[in-house]
Amino acid sequence: MALSQARSDRAPERTTGSRTAQSQSIDWRTLSGRGTVYSCTLVEPAILPGMEAHLPHLPAVVELEGAGSARLIGNVVDVEVAAITVGMAVAAVRDEHVKGVALPRFVARVP
């Protein structure tokens, strides 16, 4: 798993967005894909046509190890709904439904 992180060589200006959002300098770091669930929710009714086969849908915000304050949104899969908790240890798995398009998904892991 790789994470891009903007960096800036100048002092940040006060803005309503990210302090480094205007930076064109990007560093890529390889991460382990391990993290913890920061927040999650349960989506039971299908919100898009054809989604019924993928219910329940469990989107989560995951804090990635080694990524500082960066978080990634993805689905938690192969886990019972009742077992998902904030702070749960997860690991990223590659899920390529369409060739060349990978979706972030997470499975439970032993910490």
C-alpha angles and dihedrals in degrees: 000000000000129000126199117215125186115227130190132202093203132069111271119252121224109264136153091246135048116327091229099036092113094052117113092196112100128181121197117211127187112233132193094238090235120128148133131259108258096178137349142177139194120239111194108163115067109254094187131039112266094022095108092092090058098053135158090047113200112193114183139181107230127198106218120219111247094013099103109218095343116122131188129211116221143136124275108225138183092025130111110251092235091054096061113100138162107269093029113148113243139173129211119247127191114246114180109180094163120035109265095010115100121185122207109247131167135207129195116268136186107256 
